């Protein structure tokens, strides 16, 4: 696992399986999952978090329940 700060309140965590999870503040809100592509939470947070997600995602993303993203980092 590798943790990268991407700026104020933006963090990317790269997991051993190739998944990258994006955190805005302390909440995982998007991910790039091998075999699935880009996913983003369907939960609406702040305007700033939405901006962070849009800056990080580099292609169209599938909206998923927050639970699905939480499970990527539930270890």
N, CA, C and O of each residue as an XYZ file, in Angstrom:
300
protein
N       0.849     -1.173      0.000
C       0.000      0.000      0.000
C       0.893      1.234      0.000
O       1.888      1.309      0.721
N       0.508      2.191     -0.825
C       1.253      3.440     -0.907
C       0.273      4.599     -0.771
O      -0.790      4.595     -1.392
N       0.628      5.583      0.033
C      -0.223      6.746      0.277
C       0.446      7.975     -0.324
O       1.623      8.239     -0.082
N      -0.328      8.724     -1.116
C       0.196      9.938     -1.744
C      -0.705     11.121     -1.416
O      -1.917     11.056     -1.620
N      -0.127     12.182     -0.918
C      -0.879     13.419     -0.746
C      -0.928     14.111     -2.103
O       0.102     14.301     -2.749
N      -2.128     14.485     -2.529
C      -2.295     15.140     -3.824
C      -2.608     16.622     -3.675
O      -2.917     17.299     -4.656
N      -2.528     17.115     -2.470
C      -2.838     18.512     -2.202
C      -3.630     18.611     -0.916
O      -3.818     17.622     -0.207
N      -4.088     19.803     -0.629
C      -4.841     20.021      0.601
C      -6.096     19.155      0.617
O      -6.967     19.286     -0.244
N      -6.176     18.278      1.600
C      -7.347     17.426      1.821
C      -7.642     16.458      0.680
O      -8.787     16.042      0.505
N      -6.624     16.096     -0.096
C      -6.771     15.135     -1.192
C      -5.668     14.091     -1.066
O      -4.484     14.426     -1.014
N      -6.069     12.819     -1.016
C      -5.108     11.731     -0.830
C      -5.467     10.568     -1.736
O      -6.641     10.250     -1.924
N      -4.451      9.942     -2.291
C      -4.633      8.729     -3.086
C      -3.928      7.588     -2.382
O      -2.773      7.714     -1.974
N      -4.630      6.474     -2.240
C      -4.058      5.268     -1.649
C      -4.027      4.202     -2.734
O      -5.064      3.839     -3.288
N      -2.833      3.703     -3.034
C      -2.658      2.653     -4.032
C      -2.509      1.321     -3.309
O      -1.598      1.142     -2.501
N      -3.408      0.391     -3.605
C      -3.418     -0.911     -2.950
C      -2.606     -1.927     -3.749
O      -2.314     -1.716     -4.926
N      -2.250     -3.014     -3.107
C      -1.413     -4.042     -3.729
C      -2.060     -4.674     -4.957
O      -1.355     -5.139     -5.853
N      -3.392     -4.698     -5.011
C      -4.075     -5.327     -6.152
C      -4.206     -4.401     -7.359
O      -4.820     -4.769     -8.360
N      -3.629     -3.192     -7.269
C      -3.683     -2.249     -8.377
C      -4.791     -1.221     -8.265
O      -4.874     -0.309     -9.089
N      -5.635     -1.351     -7.269
C      -6.715     -0.394     -7.049
C      -6.144      0.898     -6.473
O      -5.286      0.869     -5.591
N      -6.625      2.024     -6.975
C      -6.290      3.331     -6.409
C      -7.567      3.925     -5.837
O      -8.584      4.014     -6.525
N      -7.509      4.326     -4.582
C      -8.675      4.898     -3.907
C      -8.377      6.357     -3.596
O      -7.319      6.692     -3.063
N      -9.324      7.213     -3.938
C      -9.166      8.646     -3.718
C      -9.971      9.077     -2.502
O     -11.152      8.754     -2.374
N      -9.318      9.808     -1.615
C      -9.954     10.345     -0.417
C     -10.048     11.858     -0.532
O      -9.081     12.523     -0.904
N     -11.208     12.393     -0.214
C     -11.369     13.825     -0.033
C     -11.581     14.018      1.460
O     -12.495     13.441      2.050
N     -10.739     14.824      2.054
C     -10.662     14.916      3.508
C     -10.349     13.512      4.020
O      -9.315     12.965      3.636
N     -11.159     12.910      4.842
C     -10.855     11.563      5.353
C     -11.808     10.511      4.804
O     -11.885      9.405      5.338
N     -12.532     10.847      3.745
C     -13.556      9.958      3.207
C     -13.148      9.412      1.846
O     -12.805     10.187      0.954
N     -13.177      8.081      1.667
C     -12.928      7.537      0.332
C     -14.141      7.820     -0.557
O     -15.263      7.447     -0.214
N     -13.919      8.472     -1.684
C     -15.053      8.918     -2.500
C     -14.988      8.470     -3.958
O     -15.961      8.629     -4.695
N     -13.861      7.917     -4.377
C     -13.726      7.471     -5.766
C     -12.598      6.453     -5.835
O     -11.789      6.333     -4.915
N     -12.563      5.722     -6.946
C     -11.505      4.724     -7.100
C     -11.315      4.379     -8.569
O     -12.203      4.564     -9.401
N     -10.133      3.876     -8.850
C      -9.832      3.260    -10.139
C      -9.566      1.795     -9.827
O      -8.574      1.454     -9.183
N     -10.465      0.936    -10.293
C     -10.425     -0.485     -9.946
C     -10.083     -1.297    -11.194
O     -10.785     -1.201    -12.201
N      -9.012     -2.096    -11.143
C      -8.672     -2.924    -12.301
C      -9.865     -3.793    -12.721
O     -10.495     -4.442    -11.886
N     -10.158     -3.796    -13.998
C     -11.262     -4.595    -14.521
C     -12.617     -3.924    -14.436
O     -13.569     -4.377    -15.072
N     -12.725     -2.852    -13.662
C     -13.995     -2.127    -13.524
C     -13.892     -0.686    -14.007
O     -14.886     -0.102    -14.439
N     -12.716     -0.121    -13.938
C     -12.530      1.267    -14.343
C     -12.794      2.234    -13.203
O     -12.666      1.886    -12.029
N     -13.161      3.445    -13.567
C     -13.379      4.521    -12.601
C     -14.745      4.384    -11.946
O     -15.746      4.144    -12.619
N     -14.777      4.539    -10.630
C     -16.039      4.579     -9.897
C     -16.018      5.791     -8.972
O     -14.960      6.244     -8.535
N     -17.205      6.299     -8.687
C     -17.327      7.438     -7.777
C     -18.562      7.250     -6.918
O     -19.518      6.588     -7.322
N     -18.536      7.828     -5.748
C     -19.661      7.692     -4.838
C     -20.901      8.386     -5.392
O     -20.807      9.426     -6.045
N     -22.048      7.803     -5.125
C     -23.311      8.452     -5.482
C     -23.776      9.388     -4.365
O     -24.729     10.147     -4.539
N     -23.100      9.327     -3.229
C     -23.419     10.209     -2.109
C     -22.945     11.620     -2.435
O     -21.833     11.813     -2.927
N     -23.781     12.587     -2.162
C     -23.412     13.981     -2.411
C     -22.822     14.581     -1.142
O     -23.489     14.681     -0.112
N     -21.572     14.972     -1.239
C     -20.900     15.636     -0.137
C     -20.829     17.124     -0.460
O     -21.741     17.654     -1.094
N     -19.802     17.789     -0.054
C     -19.691     19.233     -0.267
C     -19.310     19.566     -1.708
O     -18.898     18.699     -2.478
N     -19.456     20.827     -2.043
C     -19.026     21.314     -3.353
C     -17.534     21.057     -3.529
O     -17.084     20.691     -4.615
N     -16.778     21.246     -2.467
C     -15.327     21.035     -2.542
C     -14.999     19.576     -2.820
O     -14.130     19.290     -3.644
N     -15.671     18.654     -2.155
C     -15.423     17.230     -2.400
C     -15.788     16.861     -3.829
O     -15.063     16.100     -4.471
N     -16.885     17.380     -4.334
C     -17.261     17.126     -5.727
C     -16.176     17.643     -6.670
O     -15.838     16.982     -7.653
N     -15.639     18.807     -6.375
C     -14.549     19.365     -7.186
C     -13.319     18.467     -7.117
O     -12.682     18.213     -8.138
N     -12.984     17.990     -5.933
C     -11.836     17.089     -5.780
C     -12.018     15.833     -6.634
O     -11.099     15.418     -7.341
N     -13.204     15.233     -6.565
C     -13.476     14.018     -7.348
C     -13.308     14.309     -8.839
O     -12.644     13.556     -9.553
N     -13.904     15.392     -9.300
C     -13.836     15.731    -10.727
C     -12.409     15.999    -11.188
O     -12.068     15.713    -12.335
N     -11.582     16.537    -10.318
C     -10.178     16.775    -10.664
C      -9.396     15.470    -10.748
O      -8.473     15.353    -11.555
N      -9.751     14.496     -9.931
C      -8.985     13.250     -9.867
C      -9.371     12.271    -10.964
O      -8.500     11.645    -11.567
N     -10.656     12.132    -11.229
C     -11.127     11.155    -12.218
C     -10.743     11.623    -13.620
O     -10.925     12.788    -13.976
N     -10.208     10.685    -14.409
C      -9.694     11.038    -15.730
C     -10.514     10.474    -16.884
O     -10.112     10.596    -18.041
N     -11.651      9.862    -16.590
C     -12.519      9.292    -17.621
C     -13.918      9.175    -17.029
O     -14.089      9.339    -15.821
N     -14.920      8.894    -17.857
C     -16.267      8.708    -17.294
C     -16.249      7.651    -16.181
O     -15.571      6.629    -16.285
N     -17.003      7.922    -15.129
C     -17.010      7.038    -13.960
C     -18.418      6.535    -13.679
O     -19.403      7.234    -13.915
N     -18.490      5.328    -13.179
C     -19.750      4.739    -12.752
C     -20.028      5.169    -11.319
O     -19.154      5.072    -10.458
N     -21.239      5.641    -11.061
C     -21.613      5.977     -9.690
C     -21.999      4.708     -8.943
O     -22.753      3.878     -9.449
N     -21.471      4.572     -7.737
C     -21.757      3.414     -6.887
C     -22.118      3.907     -5.490
O     -21.839      5.051     -5.132
N     -22.736      3.037     -4.711
C     -23.034      3.373     -3.320
C     -21.740      3.639     -2.563
O     -20.699      3.053     -2.861
N     -21.819      4.521     -1.591
C     -20.652      4.812     -0.756
C     -20.114      3.536     -0.122
O     -18.902      3.384      0.035
N     -20.998      2.626      0.239
C     -20.602      1.363      0.858
C     -19.600      0.612     -0.019
O     -18.642      0.034      0.494
N     -19.812      0.617     -1.329
C     -18.915     -0.100     -2.242
C     -17.495      0.464     -2.186
O     -16.522     -0.289     -2.229
N     -17.381      1.765     -2.092
C     -16.051      2.380     -2.002
C     -15.452      2.127     -0.623
O     -14.257      1.856     -0.499
N     -16.279      2.217      0.405
C     -15.789      1.935      1.760
C     -15.192      0.534      1.847
O     -14.187      0.328      2.529
N     -15.800     -0.423      1.165
C     -15.327     -1.808      1.234
C     -13.941     -1.990      0.611
O     -13.225     -2.930      0.958
N     -13.565     -1.107     -0.293
C     -12.236     -1.201     -0.905
C     -11.129     -0.976      0.113
O     -10.016     -1.476     -0.052
N     -11.430     -0.228      1.158
C     -10.413      0.106      2.162
C     -10.776     -0.422      3.551
O     -10.238      0.045      4.554
N     -11.675     -1.380      3.606
C     -12.092     -1.961      4.890
C     -11.171     -3.127      5.236
O     -11.494     -4.288      4.984
N     -10.030     -2.800      5.812
C      -9.084     -3.856      6.198
C      -8.549     -3.607      7.572
O      -7.739     -4.388      8.070
